Amino acid sequence: MKYCRFLLIYAIVTISFQTSHSQTNNKSVFVLVHGTWGGGWAFKQVDSLFTENGNVVYRPTLTGQGERVHLSSPEIGLKTHITDIVNTILYEDLHDVILVGHSYGGMIITGVADTIPERIKKLIYVDAVVPENGENMLSILKINNEVLFRNVNGYLIPSWVQGGQKPPKDVPHPYKTYTDTIFLKNPLRIKLPTTYILTVDKGKEPKNDDFAFHAERAKEKGWNVLHLEADHNPQWSSPEQFVKLLQEDIKN
C-alpha cells in the first residue's frame, strides 16, 4: 500500500515538473527598446501585461535617458546606445530574444541585430525608423518640426516637459545619436524574421502617417507589416491592443 502511494506521489510530482518545465520553455523573452527622450519606464504597463501571460521582459534604459539621466552627455552617440542593448542581452545571457524597437529604437535594434544576430529570434519595429547601411536618423527622418529636432547645446529638447516636472518624464536626448552613421555588414541580420507595426491615429489614412515611409521600406524588404489603431506611443494609448498584437504576431 505504501509502495502504491509512493508511486502515485511520484507520478504527480513528475507530471507537475514536466508541465512547469514545458511552460518555462514556452516563455517568450522580450527586450523592449524605447525611443527618443524616453526610458524603460515608458513600457512599465506593457511589461506587466506580458509578464501576466508568463513571458519574460527586459526594458533597459539607454545611457543618459530616464533613470540614467545622471549619465547624460552630448558625447553619447549611437554606438553607446547599441552597446547598451547588446550588453543587456549578453550579461543577462539571453537567447531567442524577441527584440522590439519603438521609434528611434528601430535604429538601435538594427545595430544590435547586426552585432549579435545569433541571440535574436525575431525583430519587431513599432512605428520605428528602418535604417539602411550608411544612414543616420536625420538623413532618413522626414523632419517637419524644426523646433523639435533643433540642436540645443548638444541635445534634442522635449519641449512638452514643464520646468520642475517630477519623474518619470522625458529628458533631453543626445543630438549626436541623430548624426552618427549606422554601419551594417552582417548578412545574418537580414535573415531574421521581422515585423513592422505602423501605428495610425483613428480616422487617419496609413499612407499619411509620419512613419508610412518606413512601413513601405519594411514592405519592400518582405517583412510582415501590421497596422495598429493608436498614436505614436501605443504603450500608453493602447497598451492592451499593442500587447495582444505582438503576442499574435510571434505565434505566426
N, C-alpha and C positions, 0 to 999 in steps of 0.2 A: 504493500500500500504506500509506504514511504517512497519507494522507488518510482511508483507511478506519479506521485505528487511531485517528485523531483523533475521527472520528465516533462510534466505539464508546465511547471515554473520555467524550466529551461527553454521550452518552446515559446512561451510568452515573451521572455526576455529576448530571445533570438529574433523573433518577429518584430518586436519593438525596436531593436537595434537596427535591423535591416531597413525598416520603414524610415527611421530617423536618419540613417546614413544615406538612403536614397533621396530624402528631402534635402539634405545638406548638399548632395551632389547636384541637385536640380536648381540650386540657388543661382541667381544671376548676380554678377559683380559689376556695379555701375561706378564709373568715375565721372562726376559731373564738373564741367569746366565753365565757370561764369564768364560774363562779358566785361566790357569796359566800365570802369568806375565801381564795379560790384565786389562780390566776395562770396565765399561759400555760404555765408549766412542767408543769401537770397534764395537758396534752394532747400531751406530747412523743412518746409512743409512737403516738398516733393520727396525729400529724404524719408520723412515719416511715412508717407503713402507707400513708397517702395518697400521699406522695411516691414511694414504691416503685412505685406504679402510674401515675406520670407526672403527678400533679397538683401544683398549687402551693398551698402552705399558709401562712397567716399566723395566728399565735396571740398577739396582743398582750395585754399585761397591763394591767389597769385601774389608774389612778393610786392609789397608796397600797397596792397589793397586790403579792404576790410579790416579784420583784427590785426593784420600785418602792416598797417599804415605807418607804424613807427619805423619801419624799414624803408620807407619810400625815399626815392632819389631820382632826379632827372636822368641819371646814368643807367637806370634799369631799362633793358632792351628786350626784344622779342626772345632772344636765346635764353635769358633768365627765366621767363615765364614758361617756355617749353620745358626747360630743365626742371622747373618746379613740379610739373606733372610726371615727367619721366622718373624723377626720383621718388615720387609718391608711389608709383607702381613698382619700382624696383625694391625700395626699402620695406614696403608692405608685402612684398613678394606676391604680387597679384598676377594671375594668369587668366586667359579667356575674358578679358575686360571688355565691357560694353562702354566705349568712350564717347561721352556726349559733350558737344561743344555748343554753347549759346553765343550768338553774335560774334564778337571778337574772339570768343573761344574757338571758333572754327579755324582760325589761324593757328591756334595752339595745338588742337588735336591733330591737325595736318602734320605739324612738325613732330609731334610725339609719335604718330604712326610711321613716319619716315625714319625715326630713330630706333624704335623697338616694336616693329610690326609683329614679331613673334609672340608678344604678350597680348595682342589685341584680337578680340573675337569679332567685333563689329564697331563701325563708326556711325554716329548719328549727329548730323548737323541740324541745329534748331535755329531757324531764322539767322543763319550764320554766314560768314564770308567763306567762299570756296577759292582759295588761292592757287595759282599756278607757280611753277618754279620761276624765281626772279622777280616776283611781285612783292608789294608791301600793302599795308592797309590803305594808305592814301591813294595808291595807284588803282585800286580795284573798287573802292567805295564810291558811290555816287554822292558826292558832298554837296548837299543843298543848304546846309546850315553852317555858314562860315563862323558864326559865334560859337557854336557847339564844338567845332573842331579847330578852334584857333589855339595856337601855341602861346601859353601864358607862363613864362618863366620855366619852360620845360615840361609843362603839364597841360592836359585837357581837363577843363574845369566843369564839374556838374553844376550848372547854373541854377538848377531847381532846389539845391540843398541850401537851406537857410543858415545864416550865421548863428552859431551857438546850438545848432540842432544836435541832439544826442544820438549816439549809435543805437541800433545799426543804421547806417546811412551810406550813400555813395560817397566816394572820396576822389580827389584828383588822380588822374591816370597819367603815367609817364608818356610823354609825347614820342619819345624815341622808339617805343614799341610800334608806332604807326609808320615810322620812316625806315625801320630796319627791313631788309630784304629777307625773304624766306628762300632757302636753298633746299631743293628736293631732289634726291638722287637714288632712293631705294625703290626698286621695281616691285618689291613685295607689298609696299603700301597700296599700290594700285589694285592689287588682287583682293584686298579686304572687303567683305560685304559692307555696303554703305547705304544709308538712308538720309534723305534730306526732308526736313519738315518745314514748310513755309507757313508761318502764322499770318492769318489775314483778318483784319478788322471786320466786324459784322457789317454787311452791306457793301463791302469793298470788293472790287474785282482783283483776283490774284495777280493779274498782269500789271496792275497799278501799284502793287506793294513795293516798298522800298528795297526788299530783298529778292524781288522777282528775277533779277539778273542772275543771282546766284542759284536760284532754283532751276533756271534754264540751263545754266552751266552744269548743274548736277544731272539734269535730264540728258544732256549731250554725252555725259560720261557713262550713261546707262544705269545710274543709281535709281533706287526706288524713291519717288518723290510723292510726299503726302501733304495734305492741307489740314490745318487746324484753325478753327474759328477762335481767334484770340488776338490780343495786341502783341507787341514785340516781346513782352515778358509773360509768357504763359505760366511760368512758375508762380505768378501772383494772380493773374486774371482768370486762368482756367487750369488750376493745378490737377484736379481730378481727371479732366479730359486729357490733359497732357500726359499724365502717368499711364492712363488707360491706352492711349495711342502708342506709347513706347512699348508697353508690355505686349500689345497685339503685334507690333512690328517685329519684336525679337523672336516671336514664335514662328514666324514665316522663314 
